[in-house]
Amino acid sequence: VLCVCFFSPAVFNNKVIAPMDCLECYFRPFADAPIEETHNHFVSDGVSQYLPYKWAIKKSFQEDGYVGWDPLTFNGRPIANNTMASPGDPWNLMYAILPFWTAWDWGIISQFFIAGCGMILLMRFYKMPIWAVLLAAVSFSLYSQYVLWMYHKWLGAMIWSPFLVWALLKYRNRLLNFPAIIFLALLWRTGSLQSCTFGFLIVAFVWLAELWENISSGFSVKFGARLSLSYLIVGIAAALLTLDVFVDTFPLLGGCKDMGFFWGFSNILTAVTLLFPTSLGIPETLDIAKAFDFSLFDIKFGGGVVFILALIACFNGRAPRVAKVLFIASFVAACTPLVTYIYSRSTIIMALGMSWLAAWQLYDFTQVRFNSAYWCRIVYALVAVLVLWLVASCAIIGFKEELYQILIDMMRAASGVDRQGRLAWQELRVERFLSQILIWNWRNLLLIICLLLGLYCCSNIRPGRRNSPWMAAVVLLTYVELVLFSSTWITYSRKPESGLL
C-alpha cells in the first residue's frame, strides 16, 4: 500500500515515471517548451541514455528473441557489452512480455517493493514487532540514493541485499549456502559492475562482523575457518552464475573518475543531508553543493528520525553487530578517498545498516527504558543547529541582493559564451534557491516538524508495549519525510505513444 501511494501518479493518473520534460525543454530538435519548466534536469540521463537502453532491449526481444543487438550506439554493438544497461538483469524479461511503458514503470515500482520486502524478512528473522519492521522497510526501500538513481535501474541490484544478509545469517552453519549464492548472483546480475562491488562489500562486512563476534565470544579456529570457507564458496558460486555478464562487460570497463585524493574528505559535509536533505538545495534551484566539490547526487537521506535512532543504537551494546559494521564502515568509506572509487551511491550499504539499527532501537525502547536525559541532549543539539540555520536565513534575507549578484556572477563565469541562452533559467534557479534555502520555507519547515514530532513519539515509547501507537506514528512521520524529499526529484510525465519514444 505504501509503495502504491508513493507512486500514485503513475498507478492512478496514467503518468509515466520518466523525466520526459527534459526532452521537451532542452533536447533539440524535440524541445518545444520553455527550459524553466524542467522539474529536475539532474536526471536527464534517464531520457538520453536509460530509456534508449531499455527501448533497444525491447526491440531486441522482438527482433532477436533475446537481449542481443543495440543499433543506437556507435554503428551498433551487442547490448551485453554495456554494463550500465544491466544486460543480465532478470527484470529485462518484462520488456519481452509487457508493453514498454508498463515494463518501465513497474520495473521501478517493483524494485522499491522488493527492497521493502527484503527488510521485512530480515527484521522478522530477529523477531521484531511489526512497526519496527515497517520502519526498516520504509527507510531502506525509499532511501535517497534509490530515488536519485531510479531511472538508471542498475542500483536496483541492491534490492537483493537484505535477502543476501538474511541468507548469510540464517544459514551461517551451512558450508554450502544455496540461498546466499542465489541472492548474491541476483544482485550481481541485476546491476552494473559497480553494483557488483557493493555486493562484494556487503559479504565482506558481514563476514568481518561474524568473525568479530567469534573473536569476542572466545575465538574458535575451526568456526572461523568454516565461516570463511562458506563465504568464499558463496562468492565463487555466485560469480559462476553471473559469468556470462562479467565476460561481456569486463573487457570494456573504463577507469574511475580522477576526483583527487582529498576529495573524499570534503564529502563529509554531505552528512548534513542525513537530517536535512533539502539544506543544500533541490533540483529546481541552484546546486550550491558544487561550491564544496560535490553535488546533490551525494544526498544521503533515509529519514531524520531513523538516522538519530541508528546513532543511538551504535552506542547500545545489545544492538546487532552486523548492522553496526554495515552502517559505520559504509559511512566512513563514503567520507574518505575510497569514495573516489565507489561513489556516494555505495551508501546504500549504510542505509541497510542504518534502517536495521533504527528498527532495532525502536524495538529496544519497548524492552529497556531509555534515559530521558539523553533525549534532552539530542533535542538541545538539534535546537542549536536549527538556531544556526535561523540566523543564516535572517542573514540571507538581510543581504539578499548582494548574495543574488554574487551567485549570478558565479553562474555567468561558469557558463561561458556557449551557454548564454540558459542564463535566464540559471537566474531563476538562483532566485528559487535563495527562497528555498530559508528555514521557514514550507518544505524545510515540514521536514523539521516531522523530525521533532518523530523524536517526541520515540520518547513516549515505554517498555512492555511491543506495538505502541507511538511506534506507528514514527513510521508514518518517516514516510512523510521521505515523500516530501522524493517529490523534489521524481518526475511524472504524460505517457508518450510507444512508437514515438
PyMOL commands that set and color helices and strands:
alter all, ss='L'
color gray80, all
select helices_A, chain A and resi 2-6+8-12+20-26+35-37+41-43+45-63+79-81+83-85+90-97+100-125+130-141+144-148+150-152+154-170+178-190+193-216+221-241+243-252+263-274+288-292+296-298+304-314+321-334+339-342+344-364+372-398+400-415+417-436+442-459+469-486+498-500
alter helices_A, ss='H'
color red, helices_A
select strands_A, chain A and resi 15-16+69-70+77-78+493-494
alter strands_A, ss='S'
color yellow, strands_A
deselect
rebuild
show_as cartoon
